[in-house]
Amino acid sequence: MNDLVMIEDELVPVYTTGTGEKVVYGTELHKVLQVKSNYTTWIERRFNDIDAIENENYEVFSKSGINLKGGRPQIEHIIKLDTAKEMAMLERNDKGKQVRRYFISIEKKYKENQNGNNPRFLMCLQGIKFMADDLKIAESSRLFMYDSAFKEFGLPAGFLLHYEDNGNRERCCATVLLERNNCKIKVQKFNNLLLDKGFLQTKERKSSNGKMKTYKSLTDKGLLYGVNLISNKNQKETQPYYYADKFMELYNMVLE
């Protein structure tokens, strides 16, 4: 159960695996339940109480991530949510009841999402498509947004295509390529030329305080020479990146 993604953190952190399985870490469950006995003693007792089966109901790992089969090093357990729910119930106190109810609410929430008909999930997908089409973002960024949405709603995302950049085509921002090619022009002036020639466009978005902020985006014409990537400053903005092997062709065109 590698590559866990946290999906809930209101009481006990809950994670999802690449296949959509909901799990918790044993040490985190032990801490929230406020168990007085040490972790190793408690976890072994509880697994015996519910007849939990290793590699079926839980997995055992060392802190360094090496799978164990017993041993004395510090260990961690990744426990399936329904198993963790049974363990919480066995505490027979208010905290155990609280944690069990919390797990039940999570199971109910994500069960509603499993058929993909959750209104919030569908609205999220529609929003991603609208944003991706409107901003003309690169396929890699589009896939990243879909992958993040599926994981946020606890749905398996393994079927999604995984974009891999083979590195054969370098992409850089205009500032880097202008400097690399010894172009004697400021990036602001270059952007203005791109705007005038129709390779670039200015778009607007509403900021958190209600004011409008502008950003640059490549047009269909400009996408022949680069891609629109999601800005690392704000996911509602794009940042033009240009193909290094075609940059001077674009540069000479806009300076004609």
Salt bridges, closest charged atoms under 4 A:
GLU8 OE2 - LYS109 NZ 2.61
ASP49 OD2 - ARG46 NH1 2.70
GLU76 OE2 - LYS63 NZ 3.60
GLU91 OE2 - ARG46 NE 2.87
GLU107 OE1 - LYS85 NZ 2.88
ASP133 OD2 - LYS129 NZ 2.77
ASP133 OD1 - ARG142 NH1 3.16
ASP134 OD1 - LYS203 NZ 3.59
GLU139 OE2 - ARG142 NE 3.76
ASP147 OD2 - LYS151 NZ 3.13
ASP165 OD2 - ARG171 NH2 3.01
GLU170 OE2 - ARG180 NH2 2.83
GLU237 OE2 - ARG205 NE 2.70
ASP245 OD1 - ARG169 NE 3.33
